[in-house]
């Protein structure tokens, strides 16, 4: 049995089909029995669709630098 936490952690890979068949099936079965996780997945899918519609403007240099610094700090 897969837990809700595991389901959430594997969500992107599940939606993109990157998991092996057994794990895909375990998550699918979990979603059939867990309404909160199903709502989470559906919300995630809506978020992906909506963000794909946003314009793709270039980041201002100062924002890009702050983002790089935050990512570097998170890796440590």
Kinemage of the C-alpha trace (Angstrom):
@kinemage 1
@onewidth
@group {chain A} dominant
@subgroup {mainchain}
@vectorlist {calphas} color= white
{ca unk a 1} P 0.000 0.000 0.000
{ca unk a 2} L 1.279 3.448 -0.874
{ca unk a 3} L 0.901 6.301 1.623
{ca unk a 4} L -0.490 9.760 0.934
{ca unk a 5} L 2.994 11.242 1.433
{ca unk a 6} L 4.514 8.831 -1.101
{ca unk a 7} L 1.711 9.645 -3.524
{ca unk a 8} L 2.424 13.375 -3.218
{ca unk a 9} L 6.193 12.873 -3.569
{ca unk a 10} L 5.760 10.832 -6.763
{ca unk a 11} L 3.015 12.969 -8.264
{ca unk a 12} L 4.970 14.581 -11.097
{ca unk a 13} L 6.518 11.290 -12.176
{ca unk a 14} L 3.086 9.641 -11.968
{ca unk a 15} L 1.460 12.267 -14.178
{ca unk a 16} L 4.264 12.167 -16.732
{ca unk a 17} L 4.315 8.352 -16.835
{ca unk a 18} L 7.923 8.121 -15.674
{ca unk a 19} L 7.267 5.456 -13.030
{ca unk a 20} L 7.422 1.742 -13.639
{ca unk a 21} L 4.101 0.025 -14.278
{ca unk a 22} L 3.831 -1.467 -10.782
{ca unk a 23} L 4.276 1.883 -9.032
{ca unk a 24} L 1.912 3.618 -11.477
{ca unk a 25} L -0.703 0.993 -10.636
{ca unk a 26} L -0.139 1.295 -6.867
{ca unk a 27} L -0.672 5.054 -7.058
{ca unk a 28} L -3.754 4.634 -9.270
{ca unk a 29} L -5.247 2.210 -6.718
{ca unk a 30} L -4.431 4.627 -3.897
{ca unk a 31} L -6.190 7.457 -5.735
{ca unk a 32} L -9.303 5.287 -6.181
{ca unk a 33} L -9.565 4.917 -2.397
{ca unk a 34} L -8.302 8.306 -1.197
{ca unk a 35} L -10.488 11.294 -2.131
{ca unk a 36} L -8.086 13.892 -0.619
{ca unk a 37} L -5.201 12.633 -2.774
{ca unk a 38} L -7.437 12.531 -5.839
{ca unk a 39} L -8.398 16.179 -5.271
{ca unk a 40} L -4.713 17.007 -4.821
{ca unk a 41} L -3.862 15.359 -8.154
{ca unk a 42} L -6.715 17.113 -9.944
{ca unk a 43} L -5.679 20.479 -8.487
{ca unk a 44} L -2.100 19.848 -9.555
{ca unk a 45} L -3.236 19.072 -13.106
{ca unk a 46} L -5.290 22.281 -13.254
{ca unk a 47} L -2.293 24.251 -11.990
{ca unk a 48} L -0.100 22.773 -14.733
{ca unk a 49} L -2.659 23.631 -17.423
{ca unk a 50} L -3.074 27.196 -16.169
{ca unk a 51} L 0.641 27.899 -15.821
{ca unk a 52} L 1.268 26.675 -19.353
{ca unk a 53} L -1.013 29.486 -20.540
{ca unk a 54} L 1.046 32.185 -18.799
{ca unk a 55} L 3.326 34.350 -20.926
{ca unk a 56} L 6.973 33.354 -20.823
{ca unk a 57} L 8.756 36.640 -20.187
{ca unk a 58} L 12.441 36.841 -19.369
{ca unk a 59} L 13.266 37.221 -15.680
{ca unk a 60} L 14.729 40.554 -14.646
{ca unk a 61} L 18.470 40.057 -13.914
{ca unk a 62} L 18.098 40.805 -10.189
{ca unk a 63} L 15.317 38.204 -9.823
{ca unk a 64} L 17.347 35.621 -11.730
{ca unk a 65} L 20.318 36.234 -9.452
{ca unk a 66} L 18.201 35.915 -6.293
{ca unk a 67} L 16.746 32.679 -7.638
{ca unk a 68} L 20.204 31.271 -8.398
{ca unk a 69} L 21.376 32.193 -4.888
{ca unk a 70} L 18.305 30.566 -3.285
{ca unk a 71} L 18.812 27.382 -5.317
{ca unk a 72} L 22.502 27.262 -4.426
{ca unk a 73} L 21.640 27.681 -0.738
{ca unk a 74} L 18.983 24.961 -0.927
{ca unk a 75} L 21.518 22.524 -2.432
{ca unk a 76} L 23.854 22.947 0.581
